[in-house]
Each structure stands twice: as C-alpha cells, then as structure tokens.
Amino acid sequence: LLMHQMMHHQEPMRFSDIRKAIPDISQKVLTSTLLTSKLRNLEADGFLVRKVYAEVPPHTEYTLTPRAHSFMAACRPMVDWAIDNFVAIMKDRGRTSARR
C-alpha cells in the first residue's frame, strides 16, 4: 500500500504526505515504529531513498527507486485482480462471518 501510494507521486514524499495518502491508518499507527520500520526496511532493501534535510524544522523525503518501480510493475496484474474481485471477496467474507 505504501509503495502503491508513492507510485502516484512524481515528486518525493514527506512523511506527512505519506500519512495523508493512507487515511485509513490511524495517526498513532502511522507515527509509531510500524510505519517508520517499514520505511527503513524498504530503504534497506533498495526500494526507496530517504533524504534528510538538516533544516529548522528538519524534514525527510522519500523517493521510490528504479527497483521499486520495476517491482510494482510486476505486481500490477495482482493489484488489478484484487481490485476487480474486492467486492465479491468482501461479500463472501460477510456471509462466512454471519454463519459463525
């Protein structure tokens, strides 16, 4: 989801941009180590570049690498399938929950 959101931005994203791009995640989760660790893992794996600006106030920008873009291109058919089948899956999930 994070990389998918970043794919739609031509310019680097600041942490606040990422937070706004994923509205269904609470502020607490976003600012916790969860998102920070995900960003650090993506950086360590070569999927994004993190640039820290030593300004007042300091800020950090994140940019996807060519590796991330090629990965997302490979994932595109799976994302399309998930979007096409989401409603039916949620309907089935609701029926299963009702039977329990």
N, C-alpha and C positions, 0 to 999 in steps of 0.2 A: 504494500500500500504506500509506504513511504517513497520508494523508488518510482512507483507509478505516478504519484503526485509531482515528484521532482521532474519527471519526463516532460510535463506540460509547461515547464517554465524555461524560457530561453536564457534567462539570467540566473546567476547564483541566488540561492535562497538563504535568508537568515533564519535563525531558529524560530523567530516569531512568525515568519511566513509559513514555515512547516506546520507550526501549531494551528494557524488559521486554515491551512489546506486540509487538515484532518479534524473536522469539527466534532465528530462522534467520539473522540477520545477526550476524557476529562483533563482539565488543566493539571490536576495532581499527577496523573499518569504521564502526561507529556513532559512535565518538568522533573519527574522522578528519574532515577537512574535508568529506567526502562528505555526511554527514547534516547537518552544520552549514550547508553551502552550500545543500542542498535546503530546509532550514527558512528560510533567508534569502531564497531565491528565492520561496518560497510567500508570505512576508511582503511582499516587494517587489511581487508580483502581486496582492496584496489577498486572498489565500486564508486567511491566518491573522494573528492578532495576537500579538505577542511582548511579554510584560510582564516586565521585570527588576526584582527586588526587591533593594534595596541593604541587605541584612541580613548578619549573620555566622552561618553561611556564606551567601553570596549564592545566589539561585536564580532561575530563569527559568521562566515558564509560557507555554504555547502554547494558543491557542483558535482554532477554525475560525470564519471569518466567514460571514455570510449568503451571500456569493458562493460560498464553498466548498461550503456545504450545497446550493445550487442546482446547482452543477456535479456534485456526487456524485449527486444525484437524476437528472440527465440521463445519468450513466454507469451507473446501476443495471442497466438491461437488458443492457448489455455485460458487466458483472460476473457477473450471473446466468448468461449464456450461457457464460462462461469456466468457472464452477463446474460447470455441467451437462456440459460437454464435456472437462473436465480429464483424467479417467481415459482416455478414448479417445485424446486427443491424446498423452498420455504413452505409451500402448501403441504408437501409430503411430511415435512418436519412437524407441522402443526397437527396433522392427522395422527402421527405417531405419538405426539405428546398427549393428545386428547384420549387415546386408548389406554394410556398409563394411568 
